[in-house]
Amino acid sequence: MSQRAATITSLPMAFEVVKAMQAEGLEWGEGYRPLGRQALEEVIEDQMAAAVDRYLDQLGPMTLPIGAMATIGGIF
């Protein structure tokens, strides 16, 4: 049995892929849950990383008072 990969970018596209698989007689099998969980994890992690980057970009550069720098220097 051949395997093909597809990047699903929308719910309607997912339905089209499932319908095409069913038309070809392909079934999901038992391995879809771990693969789906992994794919969802990657999407969420990428979105969270992008959100953190946008937030940090909005903050801009941070400056510390000279006294704080001396305190930080004393820690190291």
C-alpha positions as CSV (number, residue, x, y, z in Angstrom):
1,M,0.0,0.0,0.0
2,S,1.5,3.4,-1.0
3,Q,1.5,6.3,1.4
4,R,1.1,9.9,0.4
5,A,1.4,13.0,2.6
6,A,-0.9,16.0,2.5
7,T,-0.7,19.3,4.3
8,I,-4.2,20.2,5.5
9,T,-4.7,23.9,5.8
10,S,-8.4,24.1,6.3
11,L,-11.4,22.1,7.5
12,P,-13.0,21.9,4.0
13,M,-9.7,20.7,2.6
14,A,-9.6,18.0,5.3
15,F,-13.1,16.8,4.3
16,E,-12.0,16.6,0.7
17,V,-9.0,14.5,1.6
18,V,-11.0,12.1,3.7
19,K,-13.6,11.7,1.0
20,A,-10.9,11.1,-1.6
21,M,-9.4,8.4,0.7
22,Q,-12.7,6.7,1.2
23,A,-13.3,6.8,-2.6
24,E,-10.0,5.0,-3.1
25,G,-10.9,2.4,-0.4
26,L,-8.3,3.7,2.1
27,E,-9.0,3.6,5.8
28,W,-7.6,5.6,8.6
29,G,-6.4,2.6,10.5
30,E,-5.4,2.8,14.2
31,G,-2.3,5.0,13.7
32,Y,-4.2,8.2,13.0
33,R,-4.6,9.3,16.6
34,P,-0.9,9.6,17.5
35,L,-0.1,11.1,14.2
36,G,-3.0,13.6,14.5
37,R,-1.9,14.4,18.1
38,Q,1.7,15.0,16.9
39,A,0.6,17.2,14.0
40,L,-1.7,19.3,16.3
41,E,1.1,19.6,18.8
42,E,3.5,21.0,16.1
43,V,0.9,23.5,14.9
44,I,0.2,24.8,18.4
45,E,3.9,25.0,19.3
46,D,4.6,27.0,16.0
47,Q,1.6,29.3,16.7
48,M,2.7,29.9,20.3
49,A,6.3,30.6,19.3
50,A,5.1,33.1,16.6
51,A,2.8,34.8,19.2
52,V,5.7,35.1,21.7
53,D,8.0,36.5,19.0
54,R,5.3,39.1,18.0
55,Y,4.8,40.1,21.7
56,L,8.6,40.5,22.3
57,D,8.9,42.5,19.1
58,Q,6.2,44.8,20.4
59,L,8.1,45.4,23.6
60,G,11.1,46.6,21.8
61,P,14.6,46.9,23.4
62,M,14.7,47.0,27.2
63,T,17.0,49.2,29.1
64,L,18.0,48.7,32.7
65,P,19.2,51.3,35.2
66,I,22.9,51.3,35.9
67,G,22.3,50.1,39.5
68,A,20.5,47.0,38.1
69,M,23.4,46.2,35.9
70,A,25.8,46.3,38.9
71,T,23.5,44.0,40.8
72,I,23.3,41.6,37.9
73,G,27.0,41.8,37.5
74,G,27.5,40.9,41.2
75,I,25.4,37.7,40.7
76,F,27.7,36.3,38.1
